[in-house]
Amino acid sequence: MFVKNALRAATALTLVTAGSASAESLTIAIVNNGHMINMQKVAEAYTAETGIDLNWVSLEEGVLREQVTSDTATGGGQYDIINIGMQEAPIWGAAGWIEPLNFSDAYDVEDLLPAMRAGLSHEGTLYAAPFYGESSMVMYRKDLADAAGVTIRDNDSWWNVKEAAAAMHDPDNGVYGACLRGKPGWGDNAAFITTIANSFGARWFDEEMRPDLDSVAWNAAINFYVDLLGNYGPPGSEGNSFNEILALYNEDKCGLWIDATIAASFLENPNVAYAQSPNAGNPVGANWLWAWAFAIPAGSPNADEAQKFIEWATSKDYVKAVGNHPEFGWGSVPTGQRASTYDIPEFKAVAKFADAEMAAIDSAAPGATDLKPYVGVQFVAIPEFPQIGVIMGQEMAAALTGAKTVEEALAASQEAADSIMREAGYYE
């Protein structure tokens, strides 16, 4: 069932023009974040050594997901290597959309963090290799918190975090208490919002996989989110996701930011402190689990060369190449992928965030629980979720701007999700 539904969802997207790389080159679709941008520079050494030209297609997160899904589902052949994550890898692997990965012994698959390996596999077969992995955590300006007389603790309550944001909020001087995701998308605002909802005891679906978005818990969570970000966030928060907030933070405009642990590699202010994600009584699911990974679309004529590149790009040697690179250094290596990275003395000396990052990754709980019958923290591991998540993200942005009430936005999300799940055959 899921292959048919996933194909239908994918072909509803705008198709991109098909093409293919020659045997002397690889075309790689990547998300436009810092580590991927750095890779283009580091990979010049790979081209020099192998003679393989690398054609990079760098796209904003939502656009990347749309184009890669469309091209891969329809066999468009535009890309030899694609960036995907934990939501797609097991489903696409089971559907035969991407190739299984078989690396050499020197690659040391066992060194990949267990959470990343498991999330990118289907029935024990690895279908995508993690370039970096992440959970989410609080990153806050310790100097501003101290000046305001507030403390942010590990696994703090959302209400205490809100009080801290209010105390640090100083818009007249260009400082906003809380910078949080508001840009619509299942991997954008919906990802962060879901961790809040989880901590309030909400869930996407009940035991029969019927949507549960009009519940009391969802209502409480979204009202809290809208109140927090609406009152203590920067103007235009409905347009902000990872890259936009990173820029604001590095301009010293944010008191606190709760987002991907990987952001810590790119924070420039020396007064940043870290805490485990807050919750509203339920700590399970309060912090997400994700990996941006490399996969090979099925049937790629350059699959062998693609796998060689992926083996290099996600290896211990690549981490060392970034650490020793004159433009980057050990504070800029991709993290959350390999256990061995956290044992490198040079990395430990500069990565003040490392312990907090690993604690967040280790505490993330993607498995099904008594509360939720599905796999996933900030997403649901079913093919229909991206379509549902996009709609929900748009509705939550409308609630944030005041274009709709929270109740109206949740009711619209519930109705859309119910229609999609019924059409997919989960229930009548």
C-alpha positions, 0 to 999 in steps of 0.5 A, a space after each residue: 500500500 505504502 509504495 502506491 501511496 508514496 508514488 501518488 504523493 510524489 507525482 503530485 509534486 512539480 516534476 523536474 527535468 531528468 538528466 544524468 551525470 557522465 561516468 566522469 562526474 556525479 551530480 549531488 543534491 544537498 541541503 543548503 546548510 553550513 556543513 554541506 556548504 563546507 563539504 563542497 570545498 573539502 571535496 576538491 581534494 576528492 576530485 583531485 585524487 579521483 578525477 571525478 567532477 562533482 556537480 553540486 545542486 544546493 537547495 533550501 530544505 523544503 525545495 530539496 525534499 520536493 525535488 528529490 522526492 519527485 525525481 526519485 519516485 519517478 526514476 527521473 535520474 537527475 541525481 546520482 546522490 541525494 540528501 535524505 533523512 530518517 523519514 525517507 530512508 527506511 520507506 524508500 529503501 523498502 520501496 526499492 527507490 534507493 540502493 542498499 549501501 555496502 561499504 568496505 571493512 575500513 569504513 567501520 559501520 559499527 562506529 556509526 552511532 546506533 541511533 543513526 544506523 537504525 534510523 537509516 536502515 530497513 530490516 537491518 540493511 543500511 540505505 543511507 549513510 549519515 553525513 551528520 546526525 542531530 537531536 535538538 536542545 536549548 542554546 541560550 545566551 548565558 550573559 543575557 540570562 545572568 543579567 536578567 537573573 534567570 536560569 535555564 536548566 536541563 529538561 526545564 519546564 516550558 513555563 520556566 523557559 518562557 519566563 527566561 525568554 520574557 526576561 531576556 526580551 529587549 526588542 528596543 535593543 534588537 534582542 528577542 527572547 526566543 527565536 524558534 522555527 515558524 516557517 511552514 514545512 514538515 521538517 521546518 515549523 512542524 518538526 519543532 512544534 511536534 516536540 512541544 506537542 509531544 511534551 504536552 502529551 499530544 500525538 499525531 495519530 491514535 492506535 487506529 492511525 486516526 489523526 488526533 490533532 484536535 485534541 486538548 493536548 494539541 490545543 494547549 501545545 499550540 496555544 503555548 507556542 503561539 503565545 511564546 513566539 508571538 510575544 517574545 520572538 522576532 518579527 516575521 517569525 513565520 518565515 524563519 527556519 534553521 538558516 534564518 535563525 542561525 543568522 539572527 543568533 550570530 547577529 546577537 539578536 536571540 536570547 534563546 534558540 531551541 533547534 538542531 544540536 548541529 547548530 552549535 558548530 556554527 554559533 559565534 558568540 562565546 557566551 552560549 550555554 546549552 541545556 536539554 530540551 524543555 517539556 510540559 510534563 512528558 519528557 519523551 519526544 521533547 527532543 527530536 532525532 534526525 540525520 542528513 544522509 546520503 543515498 543513491 537513487 535506484 538504477 543510477 548508472 553511476 552507482 559504483 562511483 556514487 557509493 565510493 564518494 558516499 563512503 569517503 564523505 561519511 568516513 573517519 577520514 572526512 572528519 579529519 579532513 575538515 578538522 585539519 582544513 585551513 578554512 574550517 578546523 575541529 569546531 566545524 567537523 560534522 557531528 552526531 554520526 560517529 562515536 569516534 569523533 567524540 574521542 578526538 582530542 582536538 575536537 573535544 578541546 574546542 567543542 563545548 557543546 559535545 556533551 550536551 549534543 550526545 546527551 540529547 541524541 542518546 535521550 531521543 526516543 523514536 520508537 512507538 510508545 504506549 502514547 503513540 503507536 508509530 515510529 518517529 519523534 518529530 515526524 511519523 514514519 509513514 509515506 503520507 506524513 510529509 503531505 500531512 505535515 506540510 499542510 499542518 505547518 501551513 496552518 500553524 503559520 497561519 495561527 502564528 500570524 493571527 490569520 486563523 485562531 489556533 482552534 481553526 488551524 488545528 481543525 483544518 489540519 485534522 480534517 486534511 489529515 483525516 482525508 489523506 489517511 482515509 484515501 490511503 486506506 488506513 481506515 474507512 
